[in-house]
Amino acid sequence: MCPFGLVFYLFGLICMVQGLQTAVVHAPVGSRLGMTRVSGGAAPFCHKRVSDVACVAVGPEAAVAAQQQQQAAEAEAKAAKKKQKGVAHGKPIVIGLSHKTATVEVREKLSIPEAQWNEASTALTSFESIQEAAILSTCNRFEVYIVADDHFAATRDAMSFLRDHSGLSDMELRPNLFVLQDQDATWHLLRVSSGLDSLVVGEGQILSQVKACYSHAISPASEEEVAGSANKVLGRLLNSAVMAGKFVRSETEIAKGAVSISSAAVELAMLKSRCDLNMPLPQLNIAVVGAGKMSKLLLTHLASHGVTKVMLLNRSRKSAEDLAALYPDLDVEIRLMDEFWPTLEGMDLAFTSTSATGCIVTKDELMEGVWAKGETPMMLIDISVPRTSSPSVTRCRGSSRTTSTTSSRSLRPTRPSANTR
């Protein structure tokens, strides 16, 4: 090697060594949080080779902050992706019981008045797992319709609501309940609205009750009640059920000859009056307790069977007068509930159909009246839910004849071995 070549070689080697010795670590402006960039100050080629090497040098707080930022970014990405695909809706679930699965003792504890349906559905949607909710509570059934993505979590939360509302334990509730999901829940509601699942097949009252459920579920907030909790899924499902119920009754003969609970109660009274009271129905002294929808149907069917005079007892006189005004051909005498027992002592037949939450007819009170002597019988038919007649009434003892009591569960009288009048 020539001397000049050797000198240039040594000079280049010295420059390279000096460049490596002066390399520094710095964090340029705009670099990522906690990331440093290695660059060489003297050798341009060295800076070019190592400029993309990132070194992590962060503390615990910075690492947590970085993780939170990453999670927030992932959540935003999922939300954006969901928005692009459209809003995802849950699927329907129905949890409930009916005259087929539960006794009247259980049904009356779960019963919710119509004015409180939206309050109950609001309580259900307060659970994170439940998107929509609606309540259907009638004499013979109690059903909760909900919409959710996670059916397991929604069923668990709905059961928690039912326990709190009824005061019953899981051991008492579960044997009486049914749970249906997706298509099974939809098919069940269509059967209910069509009258196929009723105690009296084809009866028309259940359609008006499903229609009321739909109206409450989609109603906005007002002074009388809170807003309904149905949205797209449940609103459309209930609306379809109402239309299906109308279609079935108009296109088939399912409603031909069908009766309601009230008309079945009147039919029962007509059959049993000759056996137990030795008189036809039109000749009996009859009392109707309550002035609601069931009582209205009772008066309709009593009038159709030749009854011309009825005693109507109610808490408020105005409601009773409004009901009596609908039957100008029927002699309706109105009394308030403070005259309940004196009025009942002069009756041969009494129907109780009230919204009372407790029993108004008990064994002890009967035994304090004329029924303790057992000289003449009285037939008592209870179609209220919750019941207004204590179960002990059918075990009252007298001397000669029997009193028939019934509930909307069986429509057959339970006959004790003695009389209650």
C-alpha positions as CSV (number, residue, x, y, z in Angstrom):
1,M,0.0,0.0,0.0
2,C,1.3,3.5,-0.9
3,P,2.0,5.9,1.9
4,F,-0.8,8.3,0.7
5,G,-3.4,5.5,0.7
6,L,-2.4,4.5,4.2
7,V,-2.7,8.1,5.5
8,F,-6.3,8.5,4.0
9,Y,-7.3,5.1,5.5
10,L,-6.1,6.1,9.0
11,F,-7.8,9.5,8.7
12,G,-11.1,7.9,7.8
13,L,-10.8,5.4,10.7
14,I,-10.2,8.3,13.1
15,C,-13.3,10.2,11.9
16,M,-15.5,7.1,12.4
17,V,-14.3,6.6,15.9
18,Q,-14.9,10.2,16.8
19,G,-18.4,10.1,15.4
20,L,-19.3,7.0,17.5
21,Q,-17.9,8.7,20.7
22,T,-20.0,11.8,20.2
23,A,-23.3,10.0,19.7
24,V,-26.0,11.3,22.1
25,V,-29.4,10.2,23.2
26,H,-32.1,12.9,22.9
27,A,-35.8,13.2,22.6
28,P,-36.8,15.4,19.8
29,V,-39.9,17.6,19.9
30,G,-43.0,15.7,18.6
31,S,-41.7,12.3,19.6
32,R,-44.1,9.7,21.1
33,L,-44.7,9.8,24.9
34,G,-41.9,8.0,26.7
35,M,-40.0,7.2,23.5
36,T,-36.4,8.4,22.7
37,R,-34.6,8.5,19.4
38,V,-30.9,7.6,19.0
39,S,-29.0,9.8,16.5
40,G,-25.3,10.4,15.7
41,G,-24.0,14.0,15.7
42,A,-20.8,13.7,13.7
43,A,-21.5,10.9,11.2
44,P,-24.4,11.6,8.9
45,F,-24.5,7.9,7.8
46,C,-24.7,6.8,11.4
47,H,-27.7,9.1,12.2
48,K,-29.5,7.8,9.1
49,R,-29.1,4.1,10.1
50,V,-30.2,4.5,13.8
51,S,-32.8,7.3,13.5
52,D,-35.8,4.9,13.5
53,V,-34.7,2.9,16.6
54,A,-37.2,3.6,19.4
55,C,-36.3,3.1,23.1
56,V,-38.9,2.7,25.8
57,A,-38.0,4.5,29.1
58,V,-41.3,5.3,31.0
59,G,-42.5,5.2,34.6
60,P,-45.6,3.4,36.0
61,E,-47.8,6.5,35.8
62,A,-47.0,7.1,32.1
63,A,-47.6,3.4,31.4
64,V,-51.0,3.5,32.9
65,A,-51.9,6.7,31.0
66,A,-50.7,5.1,27.8
67,Q,-52.9,2.0,28.5
68,Q,-56.0,4.2,29.2
69,Q,-55.4,6.1,26.0
70,Q,-55.1,2.8,24.1
71,Q,-58.4,1.5,25.6
72,A,-60.2,4.8,24.8
73,A,-59.0,4.6,21.2
74,E,-60.2,1.0,20.9
75,A,-63.6,2.0,22.4
76,E,-63.9,4.8,19.9
77,A,-63.0,2.5,17.1
78,K,-65.7,0.0,18.1
79,A,-68.3,2.7,18.4
80,A,-67.4,4.0,15.0
81,K,-67.6,0.5,13.5
82,K,-71.0,-0.1,15.2
83,K,-72.3,3.2,13.8
84,Q,-71.2,2.2,10.3
85,K,-73.1,-1.1,10.6
86,G,-76.2,0.4,12.2
87,V,-77.6,0.2,15.8
88,A,-77.7,-3.3,17.1
89,H,-81.0,-4.3,18.8
90,G,-81.5,-7.1,21.4
91,K,-84.0,-9.9,21.1
92,P,-87.2,-10.4,23.0
93,I,-87.7,-12.5,26.2
94,V,-90.9,-13.2,28.1
95,I,-90.9,-14.3,31.7
96,G,-94.3,-15.0,33.3
97,L,-96.9,-17.2,34.7
98,S,-100.6,-17.9,34.0
99,H,-103.5,-20.0,35.1
100,K,-101.8,-22.9,33.5
101,T,-98.6,-22.7,35.6
102,A,-99.5,-21.0,38.9
103,T,-102.1,-20.9,41.5
104,V,-104.1,-17.8,42.3
105,E,-102.1,-17.4,45.5
106,V,-98.9,-16.8,43.5
107,R,-100.6,-14.8,40.7
108,E,-102.1,-12.3,43.1
109,K,-98.7,-11.6,44.7
110,L,-97.2,-10.7,41.3
111,S,-100.2,-8.7,40.1
112,I,-99.6,-5.1,39.1
113,P,-102.4,-2.6,38.6
114,E,-102.5,-1.1,35.0
115,A,-101.8,2.4,36.3
116,Q,-98.4,1.1,37.6
117,W,-97.3,-0.9,34.5
118,N,-94.9,1.8,33.3
119,E,-93.4,2.3,36.7
120,A,-92.6,-1.4,36.8
121,S,-91.1,-1.4,33.2
122,T,-89.0,1.7,34.2
123,A,-87.6,-0.3,37.1
124,L,-86.7,-3.2,34.8
125,T,-84.9,-1.0,32.3
126,S,-82.8,0.5,35.1
127,F,-80.8,-2.7,34.9
128,E,-78.0,-2.4,32.5
129,S,-78.8,-5.7,30.8
130,I,-82.4,-4.8,29.9
131,Q,-82.9,-2.4,26.9
132,E,-86.7,-2.4,26.7
133,A,-89.6,-3.7,28.9
134,A,-93.4,-3.9,29.1
135,I,-95.8,-5.4,31.6
136,L,-99.0,-7.4,31.0
137,S,-100.9,-8.2,34.2
138,T,-104.4,-9.6,34.1
139,C,-106.6,-11.8,36.2
140,N,-105.2,-15.0,34.8
141,R,-101.6,-14.1,33.8
142,F,-98.6,-12.0,34.7
143,E,-96.0,-11.5,32.0
144,V,-92.8,-9.4,31.6
145,Y,-91.6,-8.7,28.1
146,I,-88.0,-7.5,27.8
147,V,-85.5,-7.0,25.1
148,A,-81.8,-7.7,25.7
149,D,-78.5,-8.8,24.1
150,D,-77.4,-11.0,27.0
151,H,-80.4,-13.2,27.8
152,F,-78.7,-14.8,30.8
153,A,-78.0,-11.4,32.5
154,A,-81.4,-10.0,31.6
155,T,-83.2,-13.1,33.0
156,R,-81.1,-12.8,36.2
157,D,-82.0,-9.2,36.6
158,A,-85.7,-9.7,35.8
159,M,-85.9,-12.5,38.5
160,S,-84.4,-10.0,41.0
161,F,-87.2,-7.6,40.2
162,L,-89.8,-10.3,40.5
163,R,-88.5,-11.4,43.9
164,D,-88.4,-7.8,45.2
165,H,-91.9,-7.1,43.9
166,S,-93.7,-10.2,45.1
167,G,-91.7,-11.0,48.3
168,L,-91.4,-14.6,47.1
169,S,-88.2,-16.5,47.1
170,D,-86.6,-18.3,44.1
171,M,-87.8,-21.6,45.5
172,E,-91.4,-20.3,45.4
173,L,-91.2,-18.4,42.1
174,R,-89.3,-20.7,39.8
175,P,-91.7,-23.7,39.7
176,N,-94.5,-21.3,38.6
177,L,-92.6,-19.3,35.9
178,F,-91.9,-19.9,32.3
179,V,-89.2,-18.3,30.2
180,L,-89.3,-18.0,26.4
181,Q,-86.8,-16.4,24.1
182,D,-86.6,-15.1,20.6
183,Q,-89.1,-16.7,18.2
184,D,-90.7,-18.7,21.1
185,A,-91.4,-15.4,22.9
186,T,-92.9,-13.9,19.8
187,W,-95.1,-16.9,19.1
188,H,-96.3,-16.9,22.7
189,L,-97.4,-13.3,22.5
190,L,-99.3,-13.9,19.3
191,R,-101.1,-16.8,20.9
192,V,-102.0,-14.7,23.9
193,S,-103.4,-11.9,21.8
194,S,-105.4,-14.3,19.6
195,G,-107.1,-15.8,22.6
196,L,-105.5,-19.3,22.2
197,D,-103.8,-19.2,25.6
198,S,-106.8,-17.9,27.6
199,L,-108.7,-19.8,30.2
200,V,-111.7,-19.4,27.9
201,V,-110.4,-19.9,24.4
202,G,-111.2,-17.1,22.0
203,E,-112.3,-14.6,24.7
204,G,-112.0,-11.0,23.5
205,Q,-111.0,-9.3,26.7
206,I,-107.3,-10.4,26.4
207,L,-107.0,-8.5,23.1
208,S,-108.0,-5.2,24.7
209,Q,-105.5,-6.0,27.5
210,V,-102.7,-6.5,25.0
211,K,-103.7,-3.3,23.3
212,A,-103.5,-1.5,26.6
213,C,-100.1,-3.0,27.2
214,Y,-99.0,-1.6,23.8
215,S,-100.5,1.8,24.5
216,H,-98.7,2.1,27.9
217,A,-95.4,0.8,26.6
218,I,-95.1,3.5,23.8
219,S,-96.8,6.3,25.7
220,P,-94.7,9.5,26.5
221,A,-94.4,10.8,30.0
222,S,-97.5,12.6,31.4
223,E,-98.8,13.8,34.7
224,E,-100.6,10.5,35.3
225,E,-97.8,8.1,34.6
226,V,-94.1,7.9,33.5
227,A,-93.1,7.2,29.9
228,G,-93.3,3.7,28.5
229,S,-90.1,1.6,28.1
230,A,-90.7,0.1,24.7
231,N,-88.5,1.1,21.7
232,K,-88.2,-0.3,18.2
233,V,-88.2,-4.1,19.0
234,L,-90.9,-4.3,21.7
235,G,-93.0,-1.6,20.2
236,R,-93.2,-3.4,16.9
237,L,-93.7,-6.7,18.5
238,L,-96.7,-5.5,20.6
239,N,-98.2,-3.7,17.6
240,S,-97.9,-6.9,15.5
241,A,-99.6,-8.9,18.3
242,V,-102.6,-6.5,18.4
243,M,-103.0,-6.7,14.6
244,A,-102.7,-10.5,14.7
245,G,-105.4,-10.7,17.4
246,K,-107.7,-8.6,15.3
247,F,-107.0,-10.7,12.2
248,V,-107.6,-14.0,13.9
249,R,-111.0,-12.9,15.2
250,S,-112.1,-11.4,11.9
251,E,-110.9,-14.3,9.6
252,T,-111.8,-17.3,11.9
253,E,-114.6,-18.3,14.1
254,I,-112.6,-18.6,17.2
255,A,-114.6,-15.9,18.9
256,K,-117.9,-17.5,18.1
257,G,-119.6,-18.4,21.3
258,A,-116.5,-17.4,23.3
259,V,-117.1,-15.9,26.8
260,S,-115.1,-13.9,29.3
261,I,-114.4,-14.7,32.9
262,S,-117.3,-12.6,33.9
263,S,-119.7,-14.3,31.6
264,A,-118.4,-17.7,32.7
265,A,-119.1,-16.6,36.3
266,V,-122.6,-15.7,35.5
267,E,-123.1,-19.1,33.7
268,L,-121.8,-20.8,36.8
269,A,-124.2,-18.9,39.0
270,M,-127.1,-19.7,36.8
271,L,-126.3,-23.4,36.9
272,K,-125.7,-23.6,40.7
273,S,-128.5,-21.3,41.8
274,R,-131.1,-24.0,41.1
275,C,-129.1,-26.7,43.0
276,D,-127.8,-24.7,45.9
277,L,-130.4,-22.0,46.3
278,N,-133.5,-23.6,44.8
279,M,-134.3,-20.5,42.7
280,P,-133.6,-19.4,39.2
281,L,-131.1,-16.7,38.6
282,P,-133.6,-13.8,37.8
283,Q,-135.3,-14.3,41.2
284,L,-132.2,-14.0,43.3
285,N,-131.2,-10.9,45.3
286,I,-127.8,-10.2,43.6
287,A,-125.0,-7.9,44.6
288,V,-122.0,-6.9,42.5
289,V,-119.0,-5.5,44.5
290,G,-116.8,-3.2,42.4
291,A,-117.4,-0.9,39.4
292,G,-114.5,-1.8,37.1
293,K,-114.3,-3.5,33.7
294,M,-115.1,-7.0,35.1
295,S,-118.2,-5.6,36.9
296,K,-119.3,-4.0,33.7
297,L,-119.2,-7.4,32.0
298,L,-121.0,-9.0,34.9
299,L,-123.9,-6.5,34.6
300,T,-124.0,-7.1,30.8
301,H,-124.3,-10.9,31.2
302,L,-126.7,-10.7,34.2
303,A,-129.0,-8.5,32.1
304,S,-128.8,-11.0,29.2
305,H,-130.0,-13.8,31.5
306,G,-133.1,-12.0,32.6
307,V,-131.9,-10.2,35.8
308,T,-133.7,-6.9,36.3
309,K,-132.4,-5.7,39.6
310,V,-128.8,-5.6,41.0
311,M,-127.2,-4.0,44.1
312,L,-123.9,-2.3,43.2
313,L,-121.4,-1.6,45.9
314,N,-118.3,0.5,45.4
315,R,-115.9,2.8,47.2
316,S,-116.8,5.9,45.2
317,R,-120.3,6.8,44.2
318,K,-119.4,8.6,41.0
319,S,-117.8,5.5,39.4
320,A,-120.8,3.4,40.4
321,E,-123.2,6.0,39.0
322,D,-121.3,6.1,35.7
323,L,-121.5,2.3,35.4
324,A,-125.2,2.2,36.3
325,A,-125.9,4.9,33.7
326,L,-124.8,2.4,31.0
327,Y,-127.7,0.1,31.8
328,P,-130.9,2.1,31.7
329,D,-133.0,-1.1,31.5
330,L,-131.4,-2.5,34.6
331,D,-132.5,-1.4,38.1
332,V,-129.2,-0.7,39.8
333,E,-129.2,0.4,43.4
334,I,-125.9,2.0,44.5
335,R,-124.4,1.7,48.0
336,L,-121.0,2.5,49.3
337,M,-118.6,0.1,50.9
338,D,-119.4,1.3,54.5
339,E,-122.7,-0.5,54.0
340,F,-121.0,-3.7,52.7
341,W,-122.0,-6.2,55.5
342,P,-125.6,-5.0,56.1
343,T,-126.2,-5.2,52.4
344,L,-124.6,-8.6,52.0
345,E,-126.9,-10.1,54.7
346,G,-129.9,-9.5,52.4
347,M,-128.3,-11.1,49.3
348,D,-128.6,-14.6,47.9
349,L,-125.7,-14.2,45.4
350,A,-122.7,-11.8,45.5
351,F,-120.0,-11.3,42.9
352,T,-116.8,-9.6,44.1
353,S,-114.7,-7.9,41.4
354,T,-112.6,-5.2,43.0
355,S,-109.0,-3.9,42.9
356,A,-108.6,-4.3,46.6
357,T,-105.2,-5.6,47.6
358,G,-106.4,-7.6,50.7
359,C,-109.3,-9.8,51.7
360,I,-112.6,-8.0,52.4
361,V,-114.6,-11.2,53.1
362,T,-113.2,-13.4,55.9
363,K,-114.4,-16.3,58.0
364,D,-114.5,-14.3,61.3
365,E,-116.6,-11.5,59.8
366,L,-119.0,-14.0,58.3
367,M,-119.4,-15.8,61.6
368,E,-120.3,-12.5,63.2
369,G,-123.2,-12.0,60.8
370,V,-126.4,-13.9,60.1
371,W,-124.5,-16.7,58.4
372,A,-123.4,-18.1,61.8
373,K,-126.9,-19.5,62.2
374,G,-126.8,-21.5,59.0
375,E,-130.5,-21.0,58.2
376,T,-130.2,-19.9,54.5
377,P,-127.2,-20.0,52.1
378,M,-125.5,-17.4,50.2
379,M,-123.4,-18.0,47.0
380,L,-120.3,-16.0,46.8
381,I,-118.3,-15.9,43.5
382,D,-115.0,-14.1,43.7
383,I,-113.3,-13.2,40.3
384,S,-110.9,-10.6,41.7
385,V,-107.1,-10.9,41.4
386,P,-105.8,-10.6,44.1
387,R,-108.6,-12.4,45.8
388,T,-111.0,-10.5,48.0
389,S,-112.3,-13.6,49.8
390,S,-110.2,-15.4,52.2
391,P,-109.6,-19.1,51.5
392,S,-111.0,-19.9,55.0
393,V,-114.4,-18.7,53.8
394,T,-115.1,-22.1,52.2
395,R,-114.4,-23.8,55.5
396,C,-117.0,-21.9,57.5
397,R,-119.6,-24.2,59.2
398,G,-123.3,-23.8,59.6
399,S,-126.2,-26.2,60.0
400,S,-127.8,-27.0,56.7
401,R,-126.7,-25.8,53.3
402,T,-123.6,-24.7,51.4
403,T,-122.1,-21.5,50.0
404,S,-120.2,-21.7,46.7
405,T,-117.1,-19.7,46.3
406,T,-114.8,-19.5,43.3
407,S,-111.9,-17.6,41.8
408,S,-111.0,-16.8,38.3
409,R,-108.5,-19.7,38.4
410,S,-111.0,-22.6,38.1
411,L,-114.5,-21.2,37.9
412,R,-115.7,-24.2,39.8
413,P,-117.2,-23.7,43.3
414,T,-115.4,-25.2,46.3
415,R,-118.1,-26.8,48.4
416,P,-117.5,-27.3,52.1
417,S,-119.5,-29.7,54.2
418,A,-121.5,-26.9,55.7
419,N,-123.1,-23.5,55.2
420,T,-121.7,-19.9,55.5
421,R,-124.9,-18.1,55.7
